[in-house]
Amino acid sequence: MPAPFNAFKQALKQGDTVFGCWLGLADTYSAELMGTAGFDWLVIDGEHAPNDLRSIMAQLQVLEASDSHPVVRVPVGETYLIKQMLDAGAQTLLVPMVDNADQARQLVRDVTYPPHGDRGVGYALTRAARFSQIADYGSTADDEICLLVQVESVKGLENLNAILAVDGIDGVFIGPADLAADMGYMGNALHPEVQDAIMTALHKIHAAGKAPGILSTHDDMTRDALEAGAQFVAVGADVLLLSHAAQALAGKWRDTLT
């Protein structure tokens, strides 16, 4: 019995476009709700949301009944964290702040079993292998792991060609907010210079045969990114959806009294 098939990875390999949303509320109930909304994929955010291993695993559990594929963003590209997330059942990882090819190569080793990688062989105890029920997990898991790296700095863009040359990287996600800040435009990812850098990078990623990714909550930027070749495109975040809707509703009725 092999490791579970990763339909998200296959979609990217086929050149499909898939739309996703960020999960930052760090809660199983809201994650389950988002799993019914119709997104192709959902990011369980371990970098900027108050998540830990157990809360991420709990969200993986509720999303297993969903048609939305869970993508786990680790807080940092550390080997021990990646090992834990994979053993907890994550099959697709998004790793922030990748600035060079050496980092990318180590991340590939982190998600790969020996003799070609560094992932610890303890799958008989893990949720990933259905607690030893997937007898062939060790020999089949590598093919179903999807590794996405975030390039979100000027240095990362300078090293993009070298990162793209690393075998085992399935997709490269351009982080607009961090990139804008590093370019001197904090809070203004829509600045023309930032947008030009983003779209140029997406074109380059696509031309290299990797899947380009982006997060955009602005329709014009989203359309431009799709035109530039973006394949895995996040178009919102649960925190923003709730916050903006709540503020609008409160303001609507509060304004009737003025």
C-alpha positions as CSV (number, residue, x, y, z in Angstrom):
1,M,0.0,0.0,0.0
2,P,1.7,3.3,-1.1
3,A,1.6,6.8,0.4
4,P,-1.6,8.8,-0.3
5,F,-1.7,10.4,-3.8
6,N,-1.0,14.1,-3.8
7,A,-3.5,15.6,-6.2
8,F,-2.3,19.1,-5.6
9,K,1.2,18.2,-6.7
10,Q,-0.1,16.5,-9.7
11,A,-2.2,19.5,-10.6
12,L,0.8,21.7,-10.6
13,K,2.8,19.2,-12.6
14,Q,0.0,19.2,-15.2
15,G,0.1,23.0,-15.4
16,D,-3.3,23.5,-13.8
17,T,-4.3,26.7,-12.1
18,V,-5.6,26.2,-8.5
19,F,-7.1,28.8,-6.2
20,G,-6.5,28.9,-2.5
21,C,-7.0,30.8,0.7
22,W,-4.9,31.4,3.9
23,L,-6.0,30.0,7.2
24,G,-4.8,32.2,10.0
25,L,-7.5,31.7,12.7
26,A,-5.6,28.7,14.0
27,D,-8.8,26.8,14.8
28,T,-10.3,23.5,13.7
29,Y,-13.9,24.8,13.4
30,S,-13.1,27.7,11.1
31,A,-10.7,25.4,9.1
32,E,-13.5,22.9,8.6
33,L,-15.8,25.7,7.5
34,M,-13.2,27.0,5.0
35,G,-12.9,23.4,3.7
36,T,-16.5,23.6,2.6
37,A,-16.1,26.9,0.7
38,G,-14.8,25.4,-2.5
39,F,-11.1,26.4,-2.6
40,D,-8.7,24.0,-4.3
41,W,-6.1,24.4,-1.5
42,L,-5.9,26.0,2.0
43,V,-2.7,27.2,3.8
44,I,-2.5,26.3,7.4
45,D,-0.2,29.1,8.5
46,G,2.5,28.4,11.0
47,E,4.5,31.5,10.4
48,H,2.2,34.4,11.2
49,A,-0.7,32.6,12.9
50,P,-0.7,31.3,16.5
51,N,-0.3,27.7,15.4
52,D,1.9,24.9,16.8
53,L,2.4,21.3,15.8
54,R,-0.7,20.1,17.6
55,S,-3.0,22.8,16.2
56,I,-1.7,22.2,12.7
57,M,-2.2,18.5,13.0
58,A,-5.8,19.0,14.2
59,Q,-6.5,21.2,11.2
60,L,-5.0,18.5,8.9
61,Q,-7.4,16.1,10.5
62,V,-10.5,18.1,9.8
63,L,-9.5,19.0,6.3
64,E,-9.0,15.3,5.5
65,A,-12.8,15.2,4.9
66,S,-12.6,18.2,2.6
67,D,-11.9,18.6,-1.2
68,S,-9.5,21.4,-0.3
69,H,-5.8,20.3,-0.2
70,P,-4.0,21.4,3.0
71,V,-0.7,23.2,2.5
72,V,1.3,23.7,5.7
73,R,3.5,26.8,6.0
74,V,6.2,26.2,8.5
75,P,7.5,29.2,10.5
76,V,11.0,28.6,9.3
77,G,12.9,26.1,7.2
78,E,14.3,24.0,10.0
79,T,14.9,20.3,9.6
80,Y,13.3,19.2,12.8
81,L,10.1,21.2,12.1
82,I,9.8,19.9,8.6
83,K,10.2,16.3,10.0
84,Q,7.4,16.9,12.5
85,M,5.0,18.3,10.0
86,L,5.5,15.5,7.5
87,D,5.1,12.9,10.2
88,A,1.9,14.6,11.3
89,G,0.5,14.0,7.8
90,A,1.3,17.2,5.8
91,Q,2.2,16.3,2.2
92,T,2.6,19.8,0.9
93,L,4.9,22.3,2.6
94,L,5.4,26.0,2.0
95,V,8.7,27.3,3.4
96,P,9.3,31.0,3.9
97,M,12.4,33.2,3.4
98,V,14.4,31.1,1.0
99,D,17.2,33.3,-0.2
100,N,19.6,31.0,-2.0
101,A,20.1,27.6,-3.6
102,D,21.9,26.1,-0.6
103,Q,18.8,26.6,1.5
104,A,16.7,25.1,-1.3
105,R,18.9,22.1,-1.6
106,Q,18.8,21.5,2.2
107,L,15.0,21.7,2.1
108,V,14.8,19.1,-0.6
109,R,17.0,16.8,1.7
110,D,14.7,17.6,4.6
111,V,11.6,16.2,2.8
112,T,13.4,13.2,1.3
113,Y,14.2,9.9,2.9
114,P,17.7,8.4,2.9
115,P,19.8,7.6,1.0
116,H,19.1,10.8,-0.9
117,G,17.8,12.9,2.0
118,D,17.8,13.6,5.7
119,R,14.2,12.8,6.7
120,G,14.1,10.6,9.8
121,V,12.7,7.1,9.2
122,G,10.2,6.7,12.0
123,Y,7.0,6.4,9.9
124,A,5.7,3.3,11.6
125,L,4.7,5.6,14.5
126,T,3.2,8.4,12.5
127,R,-0.1,9.6,11.3
128,A,1.5,10.1,7.9
129,A,1.7,6.3,7.5
130,R,-1.6,5.7,9.1
131,F,0.2,4.4,12.2
132,S,2.1,1.6,10.3
133,Q,-0.9,0.6,8.1
134,I,0.8,2.0,5.0
135,A,3.5,-0.7,4.7
136,D,5.1,0.9,1.6
137,Y,5.2,4.5,3.0
138,G,9.0,4.7,3.3
139,S,9.5,3.7,-0.4
140,T,6.7,5.8,-1.8
141,A,6.4,8.9,0.3
142,D,9.0,11.0,-1.5
143,D,7.1,11.0,-4.8
144,E,4.0,12.5,-3.1
145,I,5.6,15.2,-1.1
146,C,5.3,18.7,-2.6
147,L,7.9,21.3,-1.7
148,L,7.0,25.0,-2.3
149,V,9.6,27.6,-1.4
150,Q,8.9,31.3,-0.8
151,V,11.2,33.9,-2.4
152,E,10.4,37.2,-0.8
153,S,13.5,39.3,-0.7
154,V,15.8,41.2,-3.1
155,K,18.5,38.6,-2.3
156,G,16.1,35.8,-3.2
157,L,15.2,37.4,-6.5
158,E,18.9,37.9,-7.3
159,N,19.4,34.1,-6.6
160,L,16.2,33.0,-8.3
161,N,17.8,31.3,-11.3
162,A,20.0,29.2,-8.9
163,I,17.0,28.3,-6.8
164,L,15.0,27.3,-9.8
165,A,17.8,25.0,-10.9
166,V,17.5,22.9,-7.7
167,D,15.9,19.5,-8.4
168,G,13.1,18.6,-6.0
169,I,11.5,22.1,-5.8
170,D,7.9,21.8,-7.1
171,G,7.0,25.5,-6.9
172,V,8.2,28.9,-6.0
173,F,5.9,31.4,-4.2
174,I,6.7,35.1,-4.4
175,G,5.9,36.8,-1.1
176,P,4.6,40.3,-2.0
177,A,4.5,41.9,1.5
178,D,8.1,40.9,2.5
179,L,9.4,41.7,-0.9
180,A,7.8,45.1,-0.9
181,A,9.3,45.9,2.5
182,D,12.8,44.7,1.4
183,M,12.5,46.9,-1.6
184,G,11.8,49.9,0.6
185,Y,8.0,50.0,0.1
186,M,6.6,48.7,3.4
187,G,2.9,48.1,3.2
188,N,2.8,48.9,-0.5
189,A,3.0,45.7,-2.5
190,L,1.1,47.5,-5.3
191,H,3.9,49.9,-6.0
192,P,4.9,49.7,-9.7
193,E,8.5,48.6,-9.0
194,V,7.3,45.8,-6.7
195,Q,4.7,44.7,-9.1
196,D,7.2,44.6,-11.9
197,A,9.6,42.5,-9.8
198,I,6.8,40.1,-8.9
199,M,5.5,39.6,-12.4
200,T,9.0,39.3,-13.8
201,A,9.7,36.6,-11.2
202,L,6.5,34.7,-12.0
203,H,7.4,34.7,-15.7
204,K,10.9,33.4,-14.9
205,I,9.5,30.6,-12.6
206,H,7.1,29.5,-15.2
207,A,9.7,29.4,-17.9
208,A,11.9,27.3,-15.7
209,G,9.2,24.6,-15.5
210,K,8.4,25.2,-11.8
211,A,4.9,26.2,-10.6
212,P,4.7,29.9,-9.7
213,G,2.6,31.0,-6.7
214,I,1.3,34.2,-5.2
215,L,-1.0,35.6,-2.6
216,S,-3.2,38.6,-3.8
217,T,-6.3,40.2,-2.4
218,H,-6.4,42.7,-5.3
219,D,-8.3,41.6,-8.4
220,D,-6.1,43.5,-10.9
221,M,-2.9,42.1,-9.3
222,T,-4.4,38.6,-9.3
223,R,-5.3,38.9,-13.0
224,D,-1.8,40.1,-13.8
225,A,-0.3,37.2,-11.9
226,L,-2.4,34.7,-13.7
227,E,-1.3,36.3,-17.0
228,A,2.3,36.0,-15.9
229,G,1.9,32.3,-15.3
230,A,0.9,31.9,-11.7
231,Q,-0.5,28.5,-11.0
232,F,-1.2,28.3,-7.3
233,V,-2.9,31.5,-6.4
234,A,-4.2,32.4,-2.9
235,V,-6.9,35.0,-3.2
236,G,-7.8,35.8,0.5
237,A,-7.3,34.9,4.1
238,D,-9.9,33.8,6.7
239,V,-8.8,36.5,9.1
240,L,-9.3,39.2,6.5
241,L,-12.6,37.8,5.4
242,L,-14.0,37.8,8.9
243,S,-12.5,41.1,9.9
244,H,-13.6,43.0,6.9
245,A,-17.1,41.6,6.8
246,A,-17.5,42.3,10.6
247,Q,-16.2,45.9,10.3
248,A,-18.5,46.5,7.3
249,L,-21.5,45.1,9.1
250,A,-20.9,47.1,12.3
251,G,-20.3,50.3,10.3
252,K,-23.4,49.8,8.2
253,W,-25.7,49.9,11.2
254,R,-23.6,52.3,13.4
255,D,-23.7,54.8,10.5
256,T,-27.5,54.8,10.5
257,L,-27.5,56.5,13.9
258,T,-25.4,59.5,12.7
